[in-house]
Amino acid sequence: MSDEIVLRVKDLCKRYGDKAVLRGVSFEVERGEVKVIMGPSGTGKTTLLKCIDMLVKPDSGKIWLEDLELTDPRTDVSEARRKIGFVFQEFNLFHHLTAIKNVMIGLTKVKKLPKDEARAIAERSLLKVHIDRELWDRYPAQLSGGQKQRVAIARALAMEPTIMLYDEPTSALDPQLTREVLEVIKELAEDEMTSLIVTHEVNFASEVADEIMIMMDGRIVERGDPRSIIYDPRREETRRFFNKIVKIGDELR
Amino acid sequence: MNLMTFSKYLPYIFEGSLWSLGLVLGGLGIGFAIGVTFSLIQVYGNPLLKRLISLYVWFFRGTPLIVQLFLFHWSIFPALGIKSTALTTSITVLGLRSGAYQSQIFRGAIGSIEETQMLAARALGMSNWDAISSIILPQALRIAIPQISNEYSIILKDSAICFILGVMELMTRAKYAAIATGIALIPYLIAGLIYLVLTYIGTMFFNLIYLKMRIPDSMEG
């Protein structure tokens, strides 16, 4: 990990009507770093990721991706989004395209690469997420949830993003499929893929994260290395949060 | 007049089916272009344009075809200095009218696609136009095929009304044959039969496209 800052978020605020979803969020992500955001549902984690990708326009605050200020009205956000890989909770693969075409379309339409070059990159990306050749020509509806999410990761990865954003990538999956997806994300993280991950998977977070940030009521209330955050949090509300999700996890087992 | 003489009129009537088909394909094609364009404006466009298109749709769905044919042939086109034959007026009006209906077909189809498809396209860095043309439209068109098939069979029968301007389509020829031979029922029965066959062929054709374009949703697909 170098000290070079890839993503900088400063005083980000967002309201929906009279509900303040983000109330001054600030943090930085360095190149090669993996940051995990955890916290109860409805505390603005998804909104935060969508703001970073400018899919939701923040009310105030600033976001920089490397030297580019995304929140600057003069910035071409479509152009900037190519450098940000976004993985959705519900996969959101394009229904009418096969697995490999899902991965290729960003390369041909956005990066304007010739087809054979796009195909070669797509093949490499799919193999990287362990989607084998026999699945390449299947349509999303013919894939399992875990396979869909891995194709979605490959789709983002193929664009060679500066950073990957994962929005609860396994929340829509059962435990079996969760494992195969988390394994892939972990491998990418070990390959120094800069990542910002929202997840409820405590074990995964403790293994993969360089830092965990706890979000509550639109603020980052606590942050630190996984061990101290999970096992020895300073704040009572963080402790209660982990007790709750670990307990739920136990019941599931 | 006997049936022998009448049989001479059969090729004459059959030739009308080509004219009818021309009216339908022309109308359907123009309607398709208008329908796709207007549906996109209605979903993604600015409020003023949306309002104008609502008025357009309201007019063309709200008035009888025969009124529209007269209006365009005898008032609007002459007033605009456009020289239009019965055939070109008929195709234009069928197209404008079908455009109103098709815009609502495509609007519904676009509306039925989850918003997250657009979101995922934008997240990849696609411009709005790229997202619409390579993600939204290909899905919307597939969804709309059965309704376009339905629209085909509606225009086909609507085209019979173009006899009022004297276009040499099926109904016009059936009428002339009936007058010339004094046999009233049979020419119209034959015309009706040809309409049934054309409907059948068209429906089969669209069904083939539908099956070919269908997105597989199971391992067998």
HADDOCK unambig.tbl for C-alpha pairs under 7 A between the chains (distance, minus, plus):
assign (segid A and resid 53 and name CA) (segid B and resid 123 and name CA) 6.99 0.50 0.50
assign (segid A and resid 78 and name CA) (segid B and resid 122 and name CA) 6.98 0.50 0.50
assign (segid A and resid 78 and name CA) (segid B and resid 125 and name CA) 4.46 0.50 0.50
assign (segid A and resid 78 and name CA) (segid B and resid 126 and name CA) 6.12 0.50 0.50
assign (segid A and resid 78 and name CA) (segid B and resid 127 and name CA) 6.11 0.50 0.50
assign (segid A and resid 79 and name CA) (segid B and resid 125 and name CA) 5.91 0.50 0.50
assign (segid A and resid 81 and name CA) (segid B and resid 123 and name CA) 5.98 0.50 0.50
assign (segid A and resid 81 and name CA) (segid B and resid 124 and name CA) 6.26 0.50 0.50
assign (segid A and resid 81 and name CA) (segid B and resid 125 and name CA) 4.74 0.50 0.50
assign (segid A and resid 82 and name CA) (segid B and resid 124 and name CA) 5.63 0.50 0.50
assign (segid A and resid 82 and name CA) (segid B and resid 125 and name CA) 4.70 0.50 0.50
assign (segid A and resid 86 and name CA) (segid B and resid 123 and name CA) 6.34 0.50 0.50
assign (segid A and resid 92 and name CA) (segid B and resid 116 and name CA) 6.23 0.50 0.50
assign (segid A and resid 92 and name CA) (segid B and resid 117 and name CA) 6.07 0.50 0.50
assign (segid A and resid 92 and name CA) (segid B and resid 120 and name CA) 6.17 0.50 0.50
assign (segid A and resid 94 and name CA) (segid B and resid 117 and name CA) 6.41 0.50 0.50
assign (segid A and resid 94 and name CA) (segid B and resid 135 and name CA) 6.95 0.50 0.50
assign (segid A and resid 96 and name CA) (segid B and resid 139 and name CA) 6.35 0.50 0.50
assign (segid A and resid 96 and name CA) (segid B and resid 215 and name CA) 5.94 0.50 0.50
assign (segid A and resid 106 and name CA) (segid B and resid 124 and name CA) 6.07 0.50 0.50
assign (segid A and resid 110 and name CA) (segid B and resid 125 and name CA) 6.40 0.50 0.50
assign (segid A and resid 110 and name CA) (segid B and resid 126 and name CA) 5.73 0.50 0.50
assign (segid A and resid 139 and name CA) (segid B and resid 216 and name CA) 6.58 0.50 0.50
assign (segid A and resid 141 and name CA) (segid B and resid 217 and name CA) 4.83 0.50 0.50
assign (segid A and resid 141 and name CA) (segid B and resid 218 and name CA) 6.65 0.50 0.50
assign (segid A and resid 142 and name CA) (segid B and resid 217 and name CA) 5.71 0.50 0.50
assign (segid A and resid 142 and name CA) (segid B and resid 218 and name CA) 5.27 0.50 0.50
assign (segid A and resid 142 and name CA) (segid B and resid 219 and name CA) 5.78 0.50 0.50
